[in-house]
Amino acid sequence: MRLQNRRVLGAGVSALGAALVLAGCGAGQITQTDTQQPAVNGTYAQVKTIVLRNVAVQYPAQGPGYAAGSPAPLTLTVINQGQKDDKLVSVTSEGATGPAQISGDSAIVAGHSLVIGPADAVEQGAPAQPESANSTPASETNSAANGAPSSAPGSASNSASNSAPNSASNAPQAGENGGAASQLGTGKVVLQGLKQPLWPGATIKVTFTFQNAGPIVVELPVAAPAHPRS
């Protein structure tokens, strides 16, 4: 009886040890979801000196998704980190019946960015020109509040002459130094005739071809809505 109990206890200890070993081996494994990108954040890609950020299919304006045969507009920001201008020449997808329709600006000036899609897709850059433009009205309102009408024209002219050249000289430097590329142009890209329905959470492969950088294949998710629907 004691021998039988010892055998049962030994088998239980062995099974527990094997389970702990398997758990330790599986802890270092990479799951499938580890390499998947969230469907709401867009995609990042780069080909040579051209960087694509927040690349996605725009959230459908009506309905829960895009029906088969319908067009699908894209949203992305294209940044040219090189010293030579480039151009978006074509956008194609195996999931569409034909090439995408490109309208608006398609050139990407060196050191600048091209925004494709709505104004919500514009990245928060650091151009100094809007701030200097707002400083001039502030000086005018301060002089008016102090009750000095004779000095208001002088202060306005001085601030305009001092701040305007500085902002104009600083604006191109951001692009030339390769820092935060300022926006220079907006365009629109619309996939034509989806072969299958496209829902939020799904992806579609799209090929962007640039004149100098060449083609790049990007897997696009459907973006999250920029604003809540009424």
C-alpha positions as CSV (number, residue, x, y, z in Angstrom):
1,M,0.0,0.0,0.0
2,R,2.8,2.4,0.9
3,L,4.6,1.5,-2.4
4,Q,1.5,2.3,-4.4
5,N,1.1,5.7,-2.6
6,R,4.8,6.5,-3.4
7,R,4.3,5.7,-7.0
8,V,1.2,8.0,-7.3
9,L,3.0,10.8,-5.4
10,G,6.0,10.5,-7.7
11,A,3.9,10.6,-10.9
12,G,2.1,13.8,-9.6
13,V,5.5,15.5,-8.9
14,S,6.8,14.6,-12.3
15,A,3.6,15.9,-14.0
16,L,3.9,19.2,-12.1
17,G,7.6,19.6,-13.0
18,A,6.8,19.0,-16.7
19,A,4.1,21.6,-16.6
20,L,6.5,24.2,-15.1
21,V,9.1,23.5,-17.7
22,L,6.6,23.9,-20.6
23,A,5.4,27.2,-19.0
24,G,8.9,28.5,-18.8
25,C,9.7,27.6,-22.4
26,G,6.5,29.3,-23.7
27,A,7.2,32.6,-21.8
28,G,9.8,33.7,-24.3
29,Q,7.8,33.0,-27.4
30,I,6.4,35.8,-29.6
31,T,2.7,35.6,-30.2
32,Q,1.0,36.4,-33.5
33,T,-0.5,39.5,-32.1
34,D,2.9,40.9,-31.1
35,T,3.7,41.7,-34.8
36,Q,0.2,43.1,-35.6
37,Q,-0.4,46.8,-35.8
38,P,-3.5,48.4,-34.3
39,A,-6.0,49.3,-37.0
40,V,-6.7,52.7,-35.6
41,N,-3.2,54.2,-35.7
42,G,-2.3,54.0,-39.3
43,T,0.9,52.5,-40.7
44,Y,4.5,53.8,-40.9
45,A,6.6,53.0,-44.0
46,Q,9.8,54.3,-45.7
47,V,11.3,54.0,-49.1
48,K,14.7,55.7,-49.5
49,T,14.3,59.3,-48.4
50,I,10.4,59.2,-48.5
51,V,8.7,58.6,-45.2
52,L,5.0,57.7,-45.0
53,R,3.2,58.3,-41.7
54,N,-0.3,57.6,-40.4
55,V,-1.2,55.8,-43.6
56,A,-4.7,54.5,-43.5
57,V,-8.1,54.3,-45.3
58,Q,-10.3,57.1,-44.1
59,Y,-13.1,56.1,-41.8
60,P,-16.3,55.9,-43.9
61,A,-18.3,59.0,-43.9
62,Q,-21.6,57.0,-43.9
63,G,-22.3,53.5,-42.8
64,P,-20.2,51.0,-40.8
65,G,-17.8,50.3,-43.7
66,Y,-17.1,50.5,-47.4
67,A,-19.2,48.3,-49.7
68,A,-17.8,46.4,-52.6
69,G,-17.5,48.6,-55.7
70,S,-17.3,51.8,-53.7
71,P,-14.4,54.3,-53.6
72,A,-12.2,54.6,-50.6
73,P,-10.2,57.8,-49.8
74,L,-6.8,57.5,-48.1
75,T,-5.2,59.6,-45.5
76,L,-1.4,59.9,-44.9
77,T,1.5,62.3,-44.5
78,V,4.4,62.0,-47.0
79,I,7.7,63.5,-45.8
80,N,10.7,64.1,-48.0
81,Q,13.8,63.8,-45.9
82,G,16.2,64.0,-48.9
83,Q,17.7,67.0,-50.7
84,K,15.9,66.3,-54.0
85,D,12.2,66.9,-54.8
86,D,10.0,63.9,-55.5
87,K,6.5,63.2,-56.8
88,L,3.8,60.7,-56.1
89,V,3.1,59.3,-59.6
90,S,0.7,56.4,-58.9
91,V,-1.3,54.5,-56.3
92,T,-2.6,51.0,-57.0
93,S,-4.1,48.1,-55.1
94,E,-4.9,44.5,-55.8
95,G,-8.1,45.0,-53.8
96,A,-9.3,47.7,-56.3
97,T,-10.5,47.4,-59.8
98,G,-8.2,50.2,-61.1
99,P,-5.6,52.7,-60.2
100,A,-6.4,55.2,-57.5
101,Q,-7.5,58.8,-58.5
102,I,-4.9,61.4,-57.5
103,S,-5.9,65.0,-57.3
104,G,-4.5,68.2,-55.9
105,D,-0.8,68.4,-55.1
106,S,1.4,65.3,-55.7
107,A,4.9,66.8,-55.5
108,I,6.9,66.4,-52.3
109,V,9.5,69.2,-52.0
110,A,12.8,68.3,-50.3
111,G,12.6,68.9,-46.6
112,H,8.8,69.4,-46.6
113,S,5.7,67.2,-46.3
114,L,2.7,66.5,-48.4
115,V,-0.6,65.8,-46.6
116,I,-3.1,63.4,-48.3
117,G,-6.6,63.5,-46.9
118,P,-8.5,65.8,-44.6
119,A,-7.1,68.5,-42.4
120,D,-7.2,66.1,-39.4
121,A,-4.3,64.2,-40.9
122,V,-1.9,67.2,-40.6
123,E,0.8,66.4,-38.1
124,Q,1.6,68.8,-35.4
125,G,4.7,70.5,-36.8
126,A,6.8,73.3,-35.4
127,P,6.6,76.2,-37.9
128,A,7.5,79.5,-36.3
129,Q,5.6,81.7,-38.8
130,P,2.1,81.5,-37.2
131,E,3.5,82.4,-33.8
132,S,5.3,85.5,-35.1
133,A,2.2,86.6,-37.0
134,N,0.2,86.4,-33.7
135,S,2.7,88.6,-31.9
136,T,1.9,91.7,-34.0
137,P,-1.8,91.9,-33.0
138,A,-0.7,91.4,-29.4
139,S,1.5,94.4,-29.4
140,E,-1.2,96.5,-31.0
141,T,-3.8,95.5,-28.4
142,N,-1.3,96.2,-25.6
143,S,-0.5,99.7,-26.9
144,A,-4.2,100.5,-27.3
145,A,-5.0,99.3,-23.8
146,N,-2.4,101.7,-22.4
147,G,-4.1,104.7,-24.0
148,A,-1.3,105.7,-26.4
149,P,-2.8,106.1,-29.8
150,S,0.1,108.1,-31.2
151,S,2.5,105.2,-30.4
152,A,0.3,102.5,-31.8
153,P,1.2,103.0,-35.5
154,G,4.8,103.1,-34.6
155,S,4.7,99.9,-32.6
156,A,2.7,98.2,-35.3
157,S,5.1,99.2,-38.0
158,N,8.1,98.3,-35.9
159,S,6.8,94.9,-34.9
160,A,5.8,94.2,-38.6
161,S,9.3,95.2,-39.8
162,N,11.1,93.3,-37.1
163,S,9.1,90.1,-36.8
164,A,8.2,89.5,-40.5
165,P,11.8,89.2,-41.8
166,N,12.7,86.9,-38.9
167,S,9.8,84.6,-39.5
168,A,10.5,84.5,-43.3
169,S,14.1,83.7,-42.7
170,N,13.4,81.0,-40.1
171,A,10.7,79.2,-42.1
172,P,12.8,77.7,-44.8
173,Q,15.6,76.7,-42.4
174,A,13.4,74.1,-40.7
175,G,13.0,72.2,-44.0
176,E,16.6,72.6,-45.1
177,N,18.0,71.2,-41.8
178,G,15.9,68.1,-42.1
179,G,14.1,68.7,-38.8
180,A,10.3,69.0,-38.4
181,A,9.4,69.2,-42.1
182,S,6.8,71.9,-42.7
183,Q,3.7,71.2,-44.8
184,L,3.9,72.3,-48.4
185,G,0.9,71.1,-50.3
186,T,-2.2,69.0,-49.8
187,G,-3.6,66.3,-52.1
188,K,-6.3,63.6,-52.4
189,V,-6.0,59.9,-53.2
190,V,-9.1,57.7,-53.6
191,L,-9.1,54.0,-54.3
192,Q,-11.5,53.1,-57.1
193,G,-13.9,50.2,-57.0
194,L,-13.2,48.0,-54.0
195,K,-13.4,44.3,-55.0
196,Q,-14.5,43.3,-51.5
197,P,-16.2,45.1,-48.6
198,L,-13.8,46.9,-46.3
199,W,-14.6,47.3,-42.6
200,P,-12.9,48.9,-39.7
201,G,-10.3,46.4,-38.4
202,A,-9.6,45.0,-41.8
203,T,-6.5,45.9,-44.0
204,I,-5.8,46.4,-47.7
205,K,-2.5,46.3,-49.4
206,V,-1.7,49.5,-51.4
207,T,1.4,50.3,-53.6
208,F,2.6,53.8,-53.6
209,T,5.0,54.7,-56.5
210,F,7.2,57.8,-56.4
211,Q,9.2,59.2,-59.3
212,N,12.6,59.0,-57.6
213,A,12.2,56.8,-54.6
214,G,10.3,54.1,-56.5
215,P,7.4,51.8,-55.3
216,I,6.6,50.7,-51.8
217,V,3.8,48.3,-50.7
218,V,2.0,49.3,-47.5
219,E,-0.8,47.4,-45.7
220,L,-3.4,50.0,-44.7
221,P,-5.9,49.7,-41.9
222,V,-9.2,51.6,-41.7
223,A,-8.6,54.7,-39.6
224,A,-10.6,55.5,-36.5
225,P,-13.2,58.3,-36.8
226,A,-11.7,61.8,-36.3
227,H,-14.9,63.1,-34.9
228,P,-17.9,61.4,-33.3
229,R,-20.9,61.1,-35.5
230,S,-24.0,63.1,-34.6
